[in-house]
Amino acid sequence: MADLLPDHPDFLWRNPDPKPSYDVVIVGGGGHGLATAYYLAKHHGITNVAVLEKGWLGGGNMARNTTIIRSNYLWDESSGMYEHSLKLWEQLPDELEYDFLFSQRGVLNLAHTLQDVRESTRRVNANKLNGVDAEWIDPQQVKELCPIINIGDDIRYPIMGATYQPRAGIAKHDHVAWAFARKADEMGVDIIQNCEVTGFVKEAGRVIAVETSRGRINAGKVALCGAGNSSVLAELAGFELPIQSHPLQALVSELHEMVHPTVVMSNHVHVYVSQAHKGELVMGAGIDAYNGYGQRGSFHVIEEQMAAAVELFPIFARAHVLRTWGGVVDVTLDASPIVSKTPVDQLYVNCGWGTGGFKGTPGAGFTLAHTIAHDEPHPLNEPFSLERFETGMLIDEHGAAAVAH
């Protein structure tokens, strides 16, 4: 420990043993769980909180994503949630007193067919009505924003234009987790690593405790923020969630000079590319088609992802893949999240973000903390309740979330 630098994560928060009881126990020590704990303490004065992580803090999907942040979703409900989240992102570096490399370099969503153009311009108009910065740009404007992109007409899917959100961008995922953890810890939240939840104790239809690998912990309220493992946790608690878990993989190249100034996404050829602050190219694809909990993926997905990237960016043809990884995403029927009360009294759930969980980190934490504190949803997450799958009030964002992001 003596040779660790002062900004090493081991110095940023305590590593306490679990207490016998807490007012709130949050299951999952990723971005959403940590953000929930932070906003419970900051906005609601609830500091007797434990965040339980079965592995190491931020070691699940938080460490296994491609860090894209944007809010240009189609429907009012999604737009409200993600735009609020983006506004929180914009103030978090100062609020958390931590530079997690938030870079508002803009995001381009490419259109390759006439149907893409129609859907994209519709989304731009919807964004503008909701006060979200968005514009439609032609191929030459795409080239001006991203000079290395191929806008020729001799490729499989020529670029016919793109949506552009200037305020969108990226951030350093593990630094985000550390920033939330440090501030939550300062306010008295216990962050407990290597503590797997193995069951729940209920009494008269109400959750009263969680069983863990480190013993029983009594709880006034419990929140599930387990991302891809949410359905497993719900089953332990005695109810079902309408989600499926899929592997989602991505990769990075070795380091390069800075050549890619923005973020480019293409639903049609199914690839999205940015360049990280150190210089590696970060590339992602869509989810693997099969259900599973393995943090890995299929080789053919990587192969197709590389073919699409090289077609759009010929300059990448000689780049070498440094490493690949996979996360586990939980996908709902309407490609929108669930931030809601559950059939078990005093038990709450945050799941189903699919491929959009990282960008929703502060918004998810903000609204779930409100729901826990008041036992009723915030107006922003009220539409994202479990009940919508019974009432039919779905929020179909398959168009905006067709490619992982």
N, C-alpha and C positions, 0 to 999 in steps of 0.2 A: 504493500500500500504506500510505502514511503516515496516510491518513484512516480506516483501518479500526479498528473498535472491538476491544478486547482479546479479547472473546468471539467474534469472527468466526471461522468455521471454519478460515480460512487460518492462524490462530495455534495451532490445537489439535493439529496433527500435522505432522511433516516431510513434504517431498515429495521423497524420495530417488530417484536413478536405480537401476534394478535391478542387484543384484549378479550375478556369474556363476552362483552356485548358492545353494540354500537347503535346509534340512532338509525344510520343507513349503512348497508353493506352493498357495494357495487362489485358485481362479478365481471371481471375483465379489465386488465391494466393496459389497454391500448389507448389510442387517442380519444375515443368516445367516452370510455370509462373515466379517464383522467380529467377530461373537460367537464364531465358531469360533476365530479367531485369538486373541481375548482369553482364552478358556478354555484353549486350548493353553498359553499363557504362564502364566496364573495357577495352574492346577491341575496342569499336567504339566511345567512348567519348560522348554517348547519355545518358544524365542524367536527362533530363526533362521528366521523365517517371512515370506513375502511374500504380500500380498493384491493380486491383479491386478484392476483395474477398467478395462473398455474405454472408459468415459466418465468422469464425475465420481463421486466417492464418494457412495453413497446415491441416485444419480440414476435408478435403474431402478424396480422395484416398490416399493422402500422409500419413494420419494417419491410413489408413485402408489397409495396405499391409503387406507382410511378408518379405520384405527388402532384398531379394536375389539379388546379383549383379554378373553377369557373361557375357561373350562375345562369348561363343562357339556356334555360330549360323552357319547354313549351307552355305547360299548363300553369295557371295562376298559383295553384297550391305549391307546386315544385319551385316555381320562380320565387315565391315568397320565402320559402325555406332556404334555398341556396343563395339568394341575394342577401338575406340577413346574415347568413354564414360568411359570405364574402366581405360584408361590411365589418364583421367581427375580425376576420383575418387582417383587415387593413389597420386595425388598431392594436392587435395583439402583440407585435414586437415591443411597442412601448409599454403596454399594460403588463406584460409578463417580464419585462426588462431582460429580454433574451433575443439575440439576433439569430433567428432560425432560417435566415436566407430566403425570406419571402420576396419573390421577384415577379412583379407584374409586367411580364413581357408579352402578354397577349396570347390568345388561342385562336387558331384558324380551324374551322370545320369545312373540309373540302366537299364540293359537289361535282359529281362525275356524269350524271345523267339528267335528263329533263325532269324526272321525278325528284331527284335530289334537289334541283334548283327550286322547284315548287315548294317542297317541304322546308327547305332552308329559308327562303324568303318569307314563308309563313311564320317561321319561328322568329325571325328578326322582327317582324311586325308585332308579334305577340310580346317579345322582349321589350320593345319600345313602349308599348302600352303599359307595361308593368314597371317602367322606369329603369330597366336594365340596359346598360350600354351595349349596343349591338349594331352591326351594319353589314350590308351585303357588298362584297367587293368583286371585281372582275378578275380574270386570270392575270392581267398585267399588274394589277395592284397586289395580287398574291405574290407575284415575283418580286415586287419592290419590297414587300415586308420580309420575304424569305428568299434571298437571291439564289440559293442552291437548289431550289425546287425545279422540277422539270414540268414546264407548261406546254410542251410540244403536243402536236396532235397525232403523233405516231406511236403512242402507247396504248395499252389495253383500255384504260379508262382516262381519257384526257380530262384535265381540270377545266370545268366550266364556270368556276367561281368559288366563293367560299363565304361563310359567315365569319365575322371577326369580332371578338370581344376584347378590347384593349386592356381592361382592368384584370383580366384573367392572368394566370401564371402558374408558378410552382413554388414549393418550399421544401426545406430539408426535413424529411419525415421524422427521423429519430430525434433531431433537435426540438421538434414540436412536442414530442412526448416528454422530453426532459424539461422543457420550459413549463408545461402544465404541471408536471410532477413536482418541480421545485416550489412553485407558488402554492400548490395545494398543501404540500408538506409544511410550508411556512405558516399556513393558517390552521395547522393542527390535524390535517388528514393523515391517517396511517396508510402507507402504501406497503402492502405485504406481498412479497414475491415468493415463488415456489410454494404456492398454496392453492391446490386444486379443489374445486367444489365437487363433492361427491353425492350430495343430496340436499333436500330441503325438509324442514320440520314445519308442519302446519297444524293449526288448532282451530277448529270451528270455521274452516274455509279461509283462514288467514295465515300467512307465512310468519313464523316467529323466530326461525333460526336457520342457519345453513350448516351442513356437515361438510367438513373439509379434511384434507390430508394432514392438517395441523390441529384437528380437533373441532368441536362444535363452537360456533360463534352465534350468540343470540343477536337478533336484529329487529328493530322497530319496523324498518322497511327494507326491501331488497330490490335492486335493479339489475337486470341482465343486459350486459354489453359485450356478449361473447362472439359477435360477428358470425363467422362461418359455423361455429358450434352452437348457435342459439337454439336450434331445434333439439339438440341433445339436452341442453339445460332445461328447456321447456318440458321435455318429456320427464325429466327428473322431478319437475314441479307439478306434474299431473295434467298438463294441457298440451295441445298441439299448435304449431305455428305453420301457416301456409307458405313455407319457404323451401327451396331446394339449395343444397350446397354444391358448388362446382369449383374445381381448380381454376385458377387464373394465373397465367405466367407472363413473365417479362424478362428482359435481358439488358445488359449494358455492354458497350464496347470498351476497348482500352482508351486511354486518354488521348484527346486530340486538341489541336488549336480550336478556339471558339469560332465555329463556322455556321452554327444554327441559332439564330437570334430569337426565335419565338417557339411556340408549340404548334405542331401540325397534327391534325386528326383526320382520318378518312374512314368513314363507315363502310364505304363500298369495297375498298381493297383491304379493309380491316387491319389497319396499323396506325399507331400514333407515336410521334417522335418528339423528343426535346433533348436539349444538351444540358447536363448538370453543371454546377458551378465549377467543379474540378476539370471538366472537359470530356467526360465520358458521354456517349450517346445513350439515351435511355429510350427503349422501345417496348411497346406493349401490343397485345393482340386481344382478341375476344376470349371469352371463357371456353374451356374445354367442354365438349358436349355432354360428357358423362357426369354423373353425380359421384362425389367422393370428398374425402377429407385429407387427402395427401397433398403436401406442400411441394408439389412438382407437377409437371404437365407432360403432354405428348410431343414427341419430336416433330411430327408433321405440322403442328401449329407454329413452331418456331421457324420451320422451313418456309411456310407460306408467308409468315410475317416478314422474313428477310427478303423474299422475292418482291413483296409489295413495297418495302422500304427502299430497295435498290432501284425499283422502277420510278418511284417518286423522287429519289435523291441519288442520281448516278454517282455522285462523289463518294457515297458510302460503299461502293463496290469492293474496295480493298480494305475496309475496316474489319477488324477481328473481334469476334465475340469474346468478352472476358469471362462473363458468368451469366447463368440463368437462374431464375428462382420462381417459386409459385406461392400464391396465397390461397385462401379458401373463402370464396364469396358466397353470401346467402342471398338468393334471388327470389323475389316475390312474383306473383302472377302478373302484376301490372308494372313491374320494374320500378317501383317506388318503395321507400322505406316504411317501417312500422315503428312509431315512437308512441307508446300507448300504455294504458293500464291493461291488466290481464284479468282472466277469470278468477285468479287467486287474489284475495284482498291484500293490499299493501305490497304487491309484487308488480313490478313495471318492466317493460321490455323495450329495447332499442335494437333493431335488427333490420335485415332486408335491404340494406343500402346497395347491395349488388356491387357494381364496379365504381360507385360514386362515393364511397364512405369517407375517403380522406378529405375531399373538398368540403364535406358536410360536418367535419369534426367539431368546430365551435358551435355551429347551429344545432347539432344534435345534443351536445352537452348543455347548451343554454336552455333548450325547450324541455329536455328530459328533467333537468334540475327543477324547473318550474313545476312540471307534472308531479314530481316526487314531493316537493315542498307543500303544494296545495292540494294534492290528490285530485287534480283535474288538469286537463291539458292547457297549454298555452295556445292562443289562437293560431299560431304558425304550425303547430303539430296536431291540432285537432283533426284535420282531414286525414292524417296518417294513422288512424286508429285501427285496431284489429277488426272492429265492427264493419269496416267498409267491405270486407269480403263476404259478409252476410247481406248487407244492404244493397250491394252493387255499385256503391259510390267509389268506383275505382279511379285511379290517377294514372292513366296509361302513358308512361314515358318511354315506351320501347323505341320510339323514333329518336329521342334525345339520348338514349342510353344504349343504342345498338352496338356501339363499340365500347370496349372497356376504357375507362378514363379515371 
